[in-house]
Amino acid sequence: MELNSDSISLYVRHAFSGMDKVLNRLDDTTVNTLPPVWGTNTVAGLIVHCCELAPSWFELPGMGRESVRDRDAEFRAQATIEELRARIATATERTCSVVEEFVVGPTVVDHPLRDFMPGADRSDGALVVHVLEELFQHLGHMEVTADALVA
Protein backbone atom coordinates (compact mmCIF):
# COMPACT_ATOMS: atom_id res chain seq x y z
CA MET A 1 0.00 0.00 0.00
CA GLU A 2 1.33 3.38 -0.92
CA LEU A 3 0.78 6.19 1.55
CA ASN A 4 0.00 9.25 -0.47
CA SER A 5 -0.47 12.63 1.23
CA ASP A 6 -3.08 13.67 -1.35
CA SER A 7 -5.26 10.62 -0.61
CA ILE A 8 -4.90 10.95 3.16
CA SER A 9 -5.65 14.68 3.01
CA LEU A 10 -8.69 14.05 0.79
CA TYR A 11 -10.25 11.90 3.53
CA VAL A 12 -9.17 14.26 6.32
CA ARG A 13 -10.86 17.13 4.44
CA HIS A 14 -13.93 14.97 3.78
CA ALA A 15 -14.35 14.20 7.50
CA PHE A 16 -13.90 17.81 8.59
CA SER A 17 -16.24 18.99 5.83
CA GLY A 18 -18.90 16.65 7.22
CA MET A 19 -18.41 18.17 10.66
CA ASP A 20 -18.86 21.64 9.19
CA LYS A 21 -22.13 20.48 7.56
CA VAL A 22 -23.44 19.22 10.91
CA LEU A 23 -23.04 22.78 12.19
CA ASN A 24 -25.57 23.94 9.56
CA ARG A 25 -28.25 22.14 11.57
CA LEU A 26 -27.42 23.70 14.95
CA ASP A 27 -27.12 27.06 16.65
CA ASP A 28 -24.83 28.41 19.36
CA THR A 29 -27.01 26.86 22.06
CA THR A 30 -27.70 23.41 20.62
CA VAL A 31 -24.08 22.87 19.58
CA ASN A 32 -23.18 23.00 23.28
CA THR A 33 -26.16 20.95 24.50
CA LEU A 34 -26.09 17.34 25.64
CA PRO A 35 -29.02 15.30 24.36
CA PRO A 36 -31.39 14.36 27.19
CA VAL A 37 -31.42 10.89 28.71
CA TRP A 38 -28.52 9.20 26.88
CA GLY A 39 -24.80 9.59 27.36
CA THR A 40 -22.77 11.26 24.66
CA ASN A 41 -20.83 14.47 24.21
CA THR A 42 -21.86 17.79 22.80
CA VAL A 43 -21.20 18.46 19.13
CA ALA A 44 -18.87 21.28 20.18
CA GLY A 45 -16.87 18.92 22.39
CA LEU A 46 -16.63 16.31 19.66
CA ILE A 47 -15.46 18.87 17.11
CA VAL A 48 -12.81 20.28 19.45
CA HIS A 49 -11.65 16.74 20.20
CA CYS A 50 -11.32 15.90 16.49
CA CYS A 51 -9.52 19.16 15.77
CA GLU A 52 -6.91 18.22 18.36
CA LEU A 53 -6.62 14.49 17.80
CA ALA A 54 -6.02 14.54 14.03
CA PRO A 55 -2.85 16.64 13.84
CA SER A 56 -1.51 15.42 17.19
CA TRP A 57 -1.64 11.75 16.19
CA PHE A 58 0.42 12.43 13.09
CA GLU A 59 2.83 14.56 15.15
CA LEU A 60 3.34 12.57 18.35
CA PRO A 61 3.03 8.84 17.68
CA GLY A 62 3.53 9.47 13.98
CA MET A 63 6.75 11.48 13.91
CA GLY A 64 7.74 11.54 17.58
CA ARG A 65 7.23 15.30 17.90
CA GLU A 66 5.99 16.98 21.03
CA SER A 67 2.25 17.55 20.86
CA VAL A 68 0.45 18.84 23.92
CA ARG A 69 -3.26 18.43 24.38
CA ASP A 70 -5.78 18.03 27.18
CA ARG A 71 -8.11 15.28 25.95
CA ASP A 72 -10.58 15.64 28.84
CA ALA A 73 -10.88 19.39 28.30
CA GLU A 74 -11.55 18.83 24.60
CA PHE A 75 -14.81 17.05 25.40
CA ARG A 76 -15.86 19.76 27.88
CA ALA A 77 -15.20 22.61 25.45
CA GLN A 78 -17.94 25.05 24.53
CA ALA A 79 -17.86 27.32 21.50
CA THR A 80 -20.00 29.22 19.04
CA ILE A 81 -20.71 27.94 15.56
CA GLU A 82 -18.37 30.59 14.16
CA GLU A 83 -15.56 29.55 16.54
CA LEU A 84 -16.05 25.89 15.64
CA ARG A 85 -15.94 26.62 11.90
CA ALA A 86 -12.66 28.49 12.44
CA ARG A 87 -11.26 25.57 14.46
CA ILE A 88 -12.28 23.11 11.74
CA ALA A 89 -10.58 25.22 9.06
CA THR A 90 -7.40 25.56 11.11
CA ALA A 91 -7.32 21.88 12.05
CA THR A 92 -7.92 20.80 8.46
CA GLU A 93 -5.01 22.83 7.14
CA ARG A 94 -2.73 21.92 10.06
CA THR A 95 -3.50 18.22 9.71
CA CYS A 96 -2.98 18.20 5.94
CA SER A 97 0.32 20.03 6.38
CA VAL A 98 1.49 17.52 9.00
CA VAL A 99 0.35 14.65 6.77
CA GLU A 100 2.72 15.86 4.03
CA GLU A 101 5.62 15.68 6.50
CA PHE A 102 4.43 12.36 7.94
CA VAL A 103 4.42 10.70 4.52
CA VAL A 104 7.99 11.86 3.83
CA GLY A 105 9.14 10.72 7.28
CA PRO A 106 10.96 9.73 9.29
CA THR A 107 8.27 8.21 11.48
CA VAL A 108 8.43 6.50 14.87
CA VAL A 109 6.73 3.10 14.59
CA ASP A 110 7.73 2.12 18.12
CA HIS A 111 6.06 5.10 19.83
CA PRO A 112 4.09 3.87 22.89
CA LEU A 113 0.86 5.58 21.78
CA ARG A 114 0.75 3.23 18.81
CA ASP A 115 -0.14 0.54 21.38
CA PHE A 116 -3.67 2.02 21.34
CA MET A 117 -4.14 1.01 17.71
CA PRO A 118 -5.99 -2.29 17.11
CA GLY A 119 -4.03 -5.50 16.93
CA ALA A 120 -0.27 -5.57 16.72
CA ASP A 121 -0.06 -3.37 13.61
CA ARG A 122 2.08 -0.36 14.47
CA SER A 123 2.69 0.59 10.85
CA ASP A 124 2.26 4.06 9.40
CA GLY A 125 -0.66 2.74 7.34
CA ALA A 126 -2.38 1.55 10.51
CA LEU A 127 -1.86 4.98 12.10
CA VAL A 128 -3.51 6.67 9.11
CA VAL A 129 -6.46 4.27 9.25
CA HIS A 130 -6.75 4.85 13.00
CA VAL A 131 -6.92 8.63 12.64
CA LEU A 132 -9.48 8.41 9.84
CA GLU A 133 -11.51 5.88 11.82
CA GLU A 134 -11.63 8.27 14.79
CA LEU A 135 -12.62 11.25 12.64
CA PHE A 136 -15.45 9.42 10.88
CA GLN A 137 -16.63 7.66 14.05
CA HIS A 138 -16.97 11.02 15.80
CA LEU A 139 -18.61 12.55 12.74
CA GLY A 140 -21.27 9.84 13.09
CA HIS A 141 -21.63 10.74 16.79
CA MET A 142 -22.13 14.38 15.80
CA GLU A 143 -24.80 13.51 13.26
CA VAL A 144 -26.74 11.34 15.72
CA THR A 145 -26.43 14.02 18.41
CA ALA A 146 -27.70 16.69 16.00
CA ASP A 147 -30.61 14.40 15.07
CA ALA A 148 -31.53 14.07 18.75
CA LEU A 149 -31.26 17.79 19.41
CA VAL A 150 -33.30 19.02 16.46
CA ALA A 151 -35.99 16.31 16.59
C-alpha positions in Angstrom: 0.0 0.0 0.0 1.3 3.4 -0.9 0.8 6.2 1.6 0.0 9.2 -0.5 -0.5 12.6 1.2 -3.1 13.7 -1.4 -5.3 10.6 -0.6 -4.9 11.0 3.2 -5.6 14.7 3.0 -8.7 14.0 0.8 -10.2 11.9 3.5 -9.2 14.3 6.3 -10.9 17.1 4.4 -13.9 15.0 3.8 -14.3 14.2 7.5 -13.9 17.8 8.6 -16.2 19.0 5.8 -18.9 16.7 7.2 -18.4 18.2 10.7 -18.9 21.6 9.2 -22.1 20.5 7.6 -23.4 19.2 10.9 -23.0 22.8 12.2 -25.6 23.9 9.6 -28.3 22.1 11.6 -27.4 23.7 14.9 -27.1 27.1 16.6 -24.8 28.4 19.4 -27.0 26.9 22.1 -27.7 23.4 20.6 -24.1 22.9 19.6 -23.2 23.0 23.3 -26.2 21.0 24.5 -26.1 17.3 25.6 -29.0 15.3 24.4 -31.4 14.4 27.2 -31.4 10.9 28.7 -28.5 9.2 26.9 -24.8 9.6 27.4 -22.8 11.3 24.7 -20.8 14.5 24.2 -21.9 17.8 22.8 -21.2 18.5 19.1 -18.9 21.3 20.2 -16.9 18.9 22.4 -16.6 16.3 19.7 -15.5 18.9 17.1 -12.8 20.3 19.4 -11.7 16.7 20.2 -11.3 15.9 16.5 -9.5 19.2 15.8 -6.9 18.2 18.4 -6.6 14.5 17.8 -6.0 14.5 14.0 -2.8 16.6 13.8 -1.5 15.4 17.2 -1.6 11.7 16.2 0.4 12.4 13.1 2.8 14.6 15.2 3.3 12.6 18.4 3.0 8.8 17.7 3.5 9.5 14.0 6.8 11.5 13.9 7.7 11.5 17.6 7.2 15.3 17.9 6.0 17.0 21.0 2.3 17.6 20.9 0.5 18.8 23.9 -3.3 18.4 24.4 -5.8 18.0 27.2 -8.1 15.3 25.9 -10.6 15.6 28.8 -10.9 19.4 28.3 -11.5 18.8 24.6 -14.8 17.0 25.4 -15.9 19.8 27.9 -15.2 22.6 25.4 -17.9 25.0 24.5 -17.9 27.3 21.5 -20.0 29.2 19.0 -20.7 27.9 15.6 -18.4 30.6 14.2 -15.6 29.6 16.5 -16.0 25.9 15.6 -15.9 26.6 11.9 -12.7 28.5 12.4 -11.3 25.6 14.5 -12.3 23.1 11.7 -10.6 25.2 9.1 -7.4 25.6 11.1 -7.3 21.9 12.1 -7.9 20.8 8.5 -5.0 22.8 7.1 -2.7 21.9 10.1 -3.5 18.2 9.7 -3.0 18.2 5.9 0.3 20.0 6.4 1.5 17.5 9.0 0.4 14.6 6.8 2.7 15.9 4.0 5.6 15.7 6.5 4.4 12.4 7.9 4.4 10.7 4.5 8.0 11.9 3.8 9.1 10.7 7.3 11.0 9.7 9.3 8.3 8.2 11.5 8.4 6.5 14.9 6.7 3.1 14.6 7.7 2.1 18.1 6.1 5.1 19.8 4.1 3.9 22.9 0.9 5.6 21.8 0.8 3.2 18.8 -0.1 0.5 21.4 -3.7 2.0 21.3 -4.1 1.0 17.7 -6.0 -2.3 17.1 -4.0 -5.5 16.9 -0.3 -5.6 16.7 -0.1 -3.4 13.6 2.1 -0.4 14.5 2.7 0.6 10.8 2.3 4.1 9.4 -0.7 2.7 7.3 -2.4 1.6 10.5 -1.9 5.0 12.1 -3.5 6.7 9.1 -6.5 4.3 9.3 -6.8 4.8 13.0 -6.9 8.6 12.6 -9.5 8.4 9.8 -11.5 5.9 11.8 -11.6 8.3 14.8 -12.6 11.2 12.6 -15.5 9.4 10.9 -16.6 7.7 14.1 -17.0 11.0 15.8 -18.6 12.6 12.7 -21.3 9.8 13.1 -21.6 10.7 16.8 -22.1 14.4 15.8 -24.8 13.5 13.3 -26.7 11.3 15.7 -26.4 14.0 18.4 -27.7 16.7 16.0 -30.6 14.4 15.1 -31.5 14.1 18.8 -31.3 17.8 19.4 -33.3 19.0 16.5 -36.0 16.3 16.6 
